[in-house]
Amino acid sequence: MSRVAVVTGSNKGIGFAIVKGLCQRFDGVVYLTSRDDKRGMAALAELNKIGLNPKYHQLDVADRNSVVRFRDHIKDNHGGLDILINNAAIVDNDLRSSNYENSKNVIDINFKSVITIQELIYPLVRNNGRILNISSDCGHLSNLRNKNWIERLSKKNLKIEDLYEFVDWFLESKKNGTFNSEDFADGGTVAAYRVAKMCLSAVTTIQQKQLEGTNISVNSMHPGLVRTDMTTGVGFYSIDQAAETPLYLVLDAPQTLKGAYVWFDRKVLDWYDYNADYYFKIKTLVN
Ligand SMILES: NC(=O)c1ccc[n+]([C@@H]2O[C@H](COP(=O)([O-])OP(=O)(O)OC[C@H]3O[C@@H](n4cnc5c(N)ncnc54)[C@H](OP(=O)(O)O)[C@@H]3O)[C@@H](O)[C@H]2O)c1
């Protein structure tokens, strides 16, 4: 039976480069997925042109029916999968003060979708499989300034309910106009994205615990500031450079690396170090 690797949101950007690298290095079937068939097929054609042949399937991570269809496709055609990279994401449409609707959308796509995927797709991940959640520097706990929430998110027995309450507290503040930018680093810029990515990195450790008894690893990582549409082309790294550490984590890292928060240079960081200077600064992106 062939081994199978899947990358969400891989019609462009870092996800696309990860699919490319997997096609070159992974001994098995690689899935390029996209929420939009047209964009997905265009990406596929681009890889075909250079002699790479991933499979394609539609997957909108925020649409439960789409996740179910994809789950069924993998189950029926392959029986399971070995590598899953949760890469799909969007950023706040207003970097300094996104509204409630947009903030909710960011959290649904960047965080809650991974809970749906955990429910529907993780059960198909075979033993010794590797799951990687593409987080961000915005996902490190040092992005948070609110003392109560720092304490709550630092709990060693953190539960998914804590994360849902954190999200509700944030979204409520956006809805009723009580959002306080001082609760977050860097004056509260891209606050929804920070909340979503902190939740994603935090839930990674919960997911790892829930997989106890298997030899499946779940890690999260920050890919660096990368020149993609998300950053309007600003960044220190190309997409191919940015794909190197994700590829290392799913192909080469020791299987004992579990529940970690990994930086783009492969360094494992202490996610709980809320005083550290790992948080995202908007000045690296815009003047
Ligand atoms: N670029 C950076 O500097 C940077 C830094 C830190 C972290 N990251 C993270 O790295 C990952 C890749 O980002 P990127 O820079 O490559 O961004 P990107 O070029 O904007 O690509 C994002 C991808 O996610 C897809 N996507 C968005 N919503 C989706 C949904 N509901 N279902 C399925 N796919 C969806 C997009 O599809 P469409 O084309 O349909 O929109 C696109 O393929 C993200 O998790 C991002 O947060 C990036």
The ligand as an ORCA input file, in Angstrom:
! r2SCAN-3c Opt
* xyz 0 1
  N       4.281     34.113      4.505
  C       4.732     34.279      5.742
  O       5.619     35.130      5.992
  C       4.189     33.446      6.873
  C       4.700     33.701      8.165
  C       4.226     32.934      9.225
  C       3.312     31.933      8.991
  N       2.837     31.709      7.728
  C       1.875     30.616      7.545
  O       2.294     29.801      6.485
  C       1.144     29.187      5.865
  C       1.165     29.459      4.377
  O       1.071     30.862      4.176
  P       1.484     31.578      2.835
  O       2.335     32.719      3.202
  O       1.961     30.588      1.853
  O       0.073     32.192      2.411
  P      -0.671     32.286      1.006
  O       0.297     32.405     -0.123
  O      -1.694     33.349      1.184
  O      -1.377     30.848      0.891
  C      -2.380     30.479      1.765
  C      -3.053     29.260      1.219
  O      -4.122     28.898      2.092
  C      -5.273     28.693      1.299
  N      -6.521     28.853      2.044
  C      -7.034     29.924      2.666
  N      -8.225     29.634      3.185
  C      -8.481     28.332      2.897
  C      -9.544     27.443      3.154
  N     -10.639     27.833      3.827
  N      -9.445     26.169      2.728
  C      -8.361     25.742      2.038
  N      -7.336     26.561      1.726
  C      -7.391     27.832      2.154
  C      -5.151     29.719      0.177
  O      -6.038     29.405     -0.880
  P      -6.639     30.535     -1.857
  O      -5.636     30.726     -2.956
  O      -7.898     29.913     -2.312
  O      -6.844     31.778     -1.061
  C      -3.688     29.506     -0.160
  O      -3.534     28.361     -0.960
  C      -0.071     29.782      6.577
  O      -0.473     28.909      7.598
  C       0.471     31.063      7.173
  O      -0.278     31.491      8.277
  C       3.252     32.459      6.660
*
